[in-house]
């Protein structure tokens, strides 16, 4: 290979690497944040006309309850 071909390949590689790095950084920092659900009680299902409720305690354990109206 000639010196010009080597310089051309190095330039192409550097350009591709720069675009890939820019895209990766943009994907990390520009991604929208997911909304956080701070609710401790959540209705997750229905069972025989009752609501199945999941309670998350401060230690992140789940407890399930049935609420029938």
C-alpha positions in Angstrom: 0.0 0.0 0.0 1.2 3.5 -0.7 1.4 6.2 1.9 -1.6 8.0 0.5 -3.8 4.9 0.8 -2.7 4.4 4.4 -3.5 8.0 5.2 -6.9 7.7 3.5 -7.8 4.6 5.6 -6.7 6.3 8.8 -8.8 9.3 7.9 -11.8 7.2 7.2 -11.4 5.2 10.4 -11.0 8.3 12.5 -14.2 9.8 10.9 -16.2 6.7 11.5 -15.0 6.5 15.1 -15.9 10.2 15.7 -19.4 9.7 14.3 -19.9 6.6 16.4 -18.7 8.3 19.6 -20.9 11.3 18.9 -23.9 9.1 18.3 -23.3 7.1 21.5 -22.8 10.2 23.6 -26.0 11.8 22.1 -28.0 8.6 22.8 -26.9 8.6 26.4 -27.4 12.2 27.3 -30.4 13.1 25.0 -32.6 10.1 25.9 -35.8 11.1 27.6 -36.0 10.1 31.3 -38.7 7.6 32.2 -41.4 9.1 34.5 -40.9 7.8 38.0 -43.9 6.3 39.8 -43.6 7.2 43.5 -46.9 5.6 44.4 -46.6 2.9 47.0 -50.0 1.4 46.1 -50.8 0.1 42.6 -53.8 -1.8 41.2 -52.3 -4.6 39.1 -55.2 -6.9 38.4 -58.8 -7.9 38.9 -59.9 -11.1 40.6 -63.6 -12.0 40.9 -64.7 -8.4 41.0 -62.0 -7.3 43.4 -58.9 -5.2 42.8 -55.6 -6.8 43.4 -53.4 -4.1 45.0 -49.6 -4.3 45.3 -48.0 -2.3 48.2 -44.3 -1.6 48.0 -42.8 -1.0 51.5 -39.7 1.1 52.1 -37.4 -2.0 51.8 -38.9 -2.6 48.3 -40.7 -5.7 49.2 -44.1 -6.3 47.6 -47.3 -7.1 49.6 -50.6 -8.0 47.9 -54.1 -7.2 49.0 -57.6 -7.7 47.7 -60.0 -4.7 47.8 -63.6 -5.5 47.2 -66.2 -2.7 47.1 
